[in-house]
């Protein structure tokens, strides 16, 4: 059985603004799943919905099964017990996620104390061990967030996520605000910790190349739906959906002069969730769209073994 099983997950704001439209995903223990897409495609909404961290104005439907238990129907007491201990989240922008007036060691210790997994004395020992685990000296526990670099703050966020030894970590754009060298260090750190502790990881990013290099499987989102899902290398190198192919082509490849000097972008922007076009939401930007695409939204279906695509022509438009 999957550790995380998302079934027909919907999120609607207000009366008729769909942010997620029937998302289906599964994640096994020890597996790494990447979720990609442009800004506005629903990635962060998905991350927050998994632990019911969305504002009160959001209405959720479907099921989010964590170890077989539906997060969406949990009472607040049970939900509080699951957060941090069963599943935790690494937010994008650590400077905004951390409390500026508390030392980082106290913030790492907080979930341990809330879940009664440590006393005040043993929490200090656990914080020191966690900081060493993410490559920071234990003395940095006394620092305030503004006294740390961007990479150090992100390591603190990862230490906090690991504090209660959860089985699932959701990392929402964990390296977006970092320079390339620090980004590589953080990604290797996350990979090592996942491998050593058997944690399931959902990593969210707009960078398909980073996800392909880090994760086992990839899911590509557009307009609140998963439009492609499969093995990471297959999705990156041989995407079946035109949107996933466009995302992949937007990144230059090492050793490929054509992509280096003329990376291909994608004109236009994702649609407004409150005014989705009829049929396939991608068809106004799609280079291979036909008339049927404007009236029919294809389901996510198998296009190859273990590889699903939501396109009328998953291998390209026929001649």
C-alpha positions in Angstrom: 0.0 0.0 0.0 1.2 3.5 -0.8 2.3 5.7 2.1 0.5 8.7 0.4 -2.5 8.1 -1.9 -4.2 11.2 -3.3 -7.5 10.5 -5.0 -9.5 13.0 -7.0 -8.3 15.9 -4.8 -10.1 19.2 -5.5 -9.6 22.6 -4.0 -12.0 25.5 -4.7 -11.7 29.1 -3.5 -14.9 31.1 -3.0 -17.8 29.8 -5.0 -16.3 28.8 -8.4 -12.5 29.2 -8.6 -10.9 25.8 -8.9 -7.3 25.6 -7.8 -7.0 21.8 -8.0 -9.2 19.7 -10.3 -9.2 16.0 -9.6 -5.5 15.3 -8.7 -4.5 11.6 -8.4 -1.1 10.8 -7.1 0.6 8.0 -5.1 3.9 7.9 -3.2 5.5 4.9 -1.6 7.8 4.9 1.5 11.3 5.8 0.5 10.2 7.1 -2.9 10.9 10.6 -4.3 8.2 12.2 -6.4 8.8 15.5 -8.2 5.9 17.9 -9.0 6.6 20.4 -11.7 4.7 23.2 -13.5 4.7 27.0 -14.1 3.6 29.4 -11.4 -0.2 29.2 -11.0 -0.6 25.6 -11.9 -1.5 24.4 -8.4 1.8 23.0 -7.1 1.8 24.9 -3.8 -1.9 24.5 -3.3 -1.3 20.7 -3.6 1.5 20.9 -0.9 -0.7 22.8 1.5 -3.8 20.7 0.9 -2.0 17.5 1.9 -1.8 18.7 5.5 -4.9 21.0 5.4 -2.8 24.2 5.7 -5.0 26.1 3.3 -7.1 29.1 4.4 -10.6 28.7 5.7 -12.0 30.0 2.4 -10.7 26.9 0.6 -13.1 23.9 0.1 -11.5 20.5 -0.3 -12.9 17.4 -1.9 -11.6 13.9 -2.7 -9.3 11.9 -0.4 -5.8 12.3 0.9 -4.8 9.0 2.5 -1.7 9.0 4.7 -1.0 5.5 5.8 -4.6 4.6 4.9 -6.1 7.4 7.0 -7.9 10.3 5.3 -6.3 13.6 6.3 -9.4 15.5 5.0 -11.7 13.9 7.5 -9.4 14.0 10.5 -10.5 15.9 13.6 -8.2 18.8 14.7 -6.7 16.8 17.5 -5.7 13.9 15.2 -4.6 16.4 12.5 -2.3 18.1 14.9 -0.8 14.8 15.9 -0.1 14.0 12.2 1.5 17.3 11.3 5.3 17.2 11.8 5.2 13.6 13.3 3.6 11.8 10.4 4.2 14.3 7.6 6.1 17.6 7.6 6.7 20.4 5.1 9.7 22.5 4.0 8.3 25.8 2.9 9.8 28.0 0.2 11.5 31.1 1.5 12.9 30.1 4.8 13.3 33.7 6.0 9.5 34.2 5.8 8.7 30.7 7.3 11.0 31.1 10.3 10.0 33.4 13.2 12.4 36.4 13.2 12.3 36.9 17.0 13.0 33.4 18.1 16.3 31.5 18.0 16.4 28.8 15.4 17.2 26.1 18.0 13.9 26.9 19.9 12.0 26.7 16.6 13.5 23.3 15.7 12.7 22.1 19.3 9.1 23.3 19.2 7.5 20.3 17.3 9.4 17.9 19.6 7.9 19.6 22.7 4.4 19.9 21.2 4.4 16.2 20.3 6.0 15.4 23.7 8.8 13.5 22.1 11.4 15.2 24.2 11.8 17.2 27.5 13.4 20.6 27.4 16.8 19.0 28.2 16.6 16.2 25.7 15.2 18.6 23.0 18.5 20.6 23.2 20.5 17.4 22.5 18.1 16.4 19.6 18.5 19.9 18.1 22.3 19.7 18.2 22.1 16.3 16.5 19.7 17.6 13.9 21.9 20.6 13.1 24.9 18.4 12.7 22.9 16.1 10.4 22.1 19.0 8.1 25.7 20.2 8.1 25.5 23.1 10.6 27.5 23.4 13.9 25.3 22.9 17.0 26.3 26.4 18.2 24.1 27.9 15.4 21.1 26.9 17.5 21.4 30.2 19.4 21.3 32.3 16.2 18.3 34.2 15.0 17.2 33.7 11.4 18.7 37.0 10.2 22.1 35.9 11.4 22.2 33.0 9.0 22.8 32.8 5.3 20.0 31.7 2.9 21.5 28.2 2.6 21.9 27.9 6.4 18.2 29.0 6.9 17.1 26.3 4.4 19.1 23.7 6.4 17.3 24.8 9.6 14.0 24.3 7.8 15.1 20.8 6.8 16.2 20.1 10.4 12.8 21.2 11.7 11.0 19.0 9.1 13.1 16.0 10.3 12.8 16.7 14.0 9.9 14.3 14.7 11.1 11.6 12.3 8.1 11.9 9.9 7.6 9.3 7.2 6.7 11.9 4.5 8.3 15.3 3.7 6.8 17.8 1.3 9.4 20.2 0.0 7.8 23.2 -1.7 10.5 25.0 -3.9 13.2 24.3 -1.2 16.0 25.9 -3.3 14.3 28.7 -5.3 15.9 31.5 -3.4 19.4 30.0 -3.3 22.4 30.4 -5.7 23.4 27.5 -7.9 26.2 26.2 -5.6 24.1 26.2 -2.4 21.2 24.8 -4.4 23.3 21.8 -5.3 24.4 21.3 -1.7 20.8 21.4 -0.4 19.6 19.0 -3.1 22.4 16.5 -2.3 21.6 16.9 1.4 17.9 16.1 0.9 18.8 13.1 -1.3 21.1 11.7 1.4 18.7 12.1 4.2 15.9 10.5 2.3 18.1 7.5 1.4 19.4 7.1 4.9 16.1 7.4 6.7 13.7 5.8 4.1 11.6 9.0 4.1 9.1 9.5 1.2 9.7 12.9 -0.4 7.4 15.0 -2.6 9.5 17.8 -4.0 7.8 20.7 -5.8 9.6 22.9 -8.3 9.2 24.8 -11.5 12.6 23.4 -12.6 12.0 20.1 -14.4 15.7 19.4 -14.8 16.4 19.6 -11.1 13.5 17.2 -10.4 14.6 14.8 -13.1 18.0 14.6 -11.5 16.7 14.2 -8.0 13.4 12.2 -8.1 12.3 8.7 -9.1 9.1 9.9 -10.7 7.7 13.2 -12.0 4.2 14.6 -12.2 3.6 17.7 -14.4 0.7 20.0 -13.4 -1.2 22.5 -15.5 -4.3 24.4 -14.6 -4.8 22.5 -11.4 -4.5 19.0 -13.0 -1.8 16.4 -13.4 -1.2 16.2 -17.2 1.7 13.8 -17.2 3.2 11.4 -14.7 5.8 8.7 -15.0 9.5 7.8 -14.4 11.5 11.0 -14.0 14.0 10.4 -16.8 11.3 9.3 -19.2 9.1 12.4 -18.5 12.1 14.7 -18.9 13.7 13.1 -22.0 10.6 11.8 -23.7 7.5 13.6 -22.4 4.2 12.6 -24.0 2.2 15.7 -23.2 2.9 18.9 -25.2 3.1 21.0 -22.1 5.6 18.6 -20.4 7.7 18.6 -23.7 7.7 22.5 -23.7 8.8 22.6 -20.0 11.6 20.1 -20.8 12.7 22.0 -23.9 12.9 25.3 -21.9 16.1 24.1 -20.1 19.4 23.9 -22.0 21.1 20.5 -21.9 24.8 20.0 -21.3 26.5 18.8 -24.5 23.6 20.0 -26.7 24.7 23.3 -28.5 21.3 23.7 -30.1 19.5 23.9 -26.7 22.2 25.9 -25.1 22.1 28.7 -27.6 18.4 28.6 -28.5 16.4 27.2 -25.6 12.8 27.0 -26.5 10.2 28.7 -24.3 6.5 28.6 -24.3 4.5 31.8 -25.2 1.6 32.9 -23.0 0.7 32.1 -19.4 -1.4 29.5 -17.6 -5.1 30.3 -17.7 -6.9 32.1 -14.9 -8.5 29.4 -12.7 -11.7 31.4 -12.6 -11.9 31.5 -16.4 -10.6 28.2 -17.7 -11.0 27.6 -21.5 -13.4 24.8 -22.6 -11.9 21.4 -23.4 -8.2 20.9 -22.7 -7.0 23.9 -20.6 -3.7 23.8 -22.5 -5.1 23.9 -26.0 -4.8 27.8 -26.5 -1.0 27.5 -26.1 -0.6 24.0 -27.6 1.4 23.7 -30.8 -0.3 20.5 -31.9 -3.9 21.3 -30.8 -6.8 20.3 -33.1 -10.5 21.3 -33.0 -11.4 18.4 -30.7 -9.0 19.8 -28.1 -11.3 22.8 -27.6 -14.3 20.6 -26.7 -12.8 17.6 -24.9 -10.5 17.4 -21.8 -8.7 14.0 -22.0 -8.3 12.0 -18.8 -5.0 11.0 -17.4 -4.4 7.7 -19.1 -1.6 5.3 -19.7 0.5 6.3 -22.7 3.3 3.8 -22.0 4.0 1.3 -19.3 4.1 3.2 -16.0 3.7 6.5 -17.9 0.4 8.5 -18.0 -0.6 11.5 -20.1 -3.7 13.6 -20.4 -3.6 14.3 -24.2 -5.5 13.2 -27.2 -2.2 12.6 -29.0 0.3 11.6 -26.3 2.9 10.6 -28.9 2.4 13.7 -31.0 -0.3 14.7 -33.5 -0.7 12.1 -36.3 0.3 13.3 -39.8 
